[in-house]
């Protein structure tokens, strides 16, 4: 896993992963960090945050179901993750990986996520739906 400088291809930071670990998604975080979905085996998926300036891992959180989608708020240190086969929508702190609000279930696998207009999450689900969910970290979701 490497972060490249915008003005060239020289790595700014680098993190070696254990053999067999795959990265399936990477998102940029405000302040120059990055978060990645790591798949270790068929049953285990982790979400990890990195300081790309020095290549150090800041935290890692393991889930017992697959992480199917990931998005980051561009202004706040907030990650939105789609987890599992029931479409659990999770709001996480990008600084710690901890939940910022109770999760919401969309009842279908989440294939894609985007943060739109500040505090609204657009979630594309496997059943062909587009759910627009308003979130406030202190209060949770408002469908």
N, C-alpha and C positions, 0 to 999 in steps of 0.2 A: 504494500500500500504506500503510495508516494504522492506528495503534493508538489506541483510544479509552479514555478514563478510565472506570473502573467506575461512578463516581457521576454520570456525565453523558455527553454526546456530544461533548465537546471533544477534539480529537486531542491525544494525548500525544507522538506522534512521527509522522513522515511520510517516506516514501521514494518518489520518482518513479522509475518504471521506463521503460526505453527504449520507443519506439513499437513495437508489435507483440508485446511480451512479455506473456504471460498468466500469471496465478497460478492454479494448480489446487487447491492444498492449503496450509493454514496450520495450524501447531501451536504451542501455547505452550510455552516452555521454563522450567525452574526459574530463578529469579533475574530474571524479567521480560523475557526475550528472546522472540523468535519465530523460527521457521524456516518457509520457504515453498518450494514446488516451483514453479519458473519454467519455462515452455515458450517457447522462442525461435523454433523452427521445427519442422517435422515430424520432424527427425532429432536435435534437441538438447534435452535437459532438464537443468536445473541445480537444485541444492539450495542455498539461501542462508540465512544466519542474520543477524538484525538485532537491534540494541539499540533496543528500542522507546522508550526514554526520550529518545533524541536522534535517532532515525530513521536511524542510520548502519548500513550494511551491514558486518558483521564478517568474513564470508568467503563464498565461493561455490565450489561444486564441480560440474563438468560431467560428465555421464554420456553414453555413446554409445547408450544405450537408454532407453526411457521409465521414469520413476519412477511406479509404479502405486499405491503406498500409502506413508503416512508416519505414524509415531507417535513420541511423546516420553515418556521416563520422567519422572514428576512429581517424583521426589526427586533424581535424578542427572542431570548434563548429558550425557544419552545420547539419540541419535536412532536409530530403527529404520526402515529404508527397504526397500521392495519395489522391485526394479529388474529390468526386462526381461521377455522373453517366457518365460524358463525359471524365473522366480520366485526370483531371487537375493535372499536375506535378508541385509541389511547392518547391522552395528552401527557407528555413527559417533559421534565426539565432537561434542557440540553446541557446544563451544568452538572447535574447529578444523576440523571437517568430515573429519578423517582417520579411517581405519578403526581400530577398537579391537580387532577380532578378525577372523579369516578369515571370509569370507561362506559361507553355506550355501545350497544350491539346493533348492527345493521341487518343481521340475519342472512347475510350472503358474503362470500369472500370479497374482500376489498382488493381490487386490481390496481387502482391508482388513487393518489391523493394530491391535492394542491391547496395551498392557503390563498384565499382570494379576499381582497378588500379588508385586510387587517385581521379580523377575527371570525372569518367564515371558512370552513373546510369544505372543499368539493371532493366527494368520494365516489369513484366509479366502482360499481359492484359487478360481480360475475353474472348476476341475473339481468344485466342490461340497464340498471337504474343509475341515476346520478342523484346522490343525496347531497343537499346543501345544509350544513350543520353549523350553527353559530356556537362559538365557544368563548368562554371567559375563564381563564385559569382559576380564578377564585371561586367560581360558581359552577363550572361544568358546562354541559351541553344544553342547547335550546334547539329542538327540532322544529 
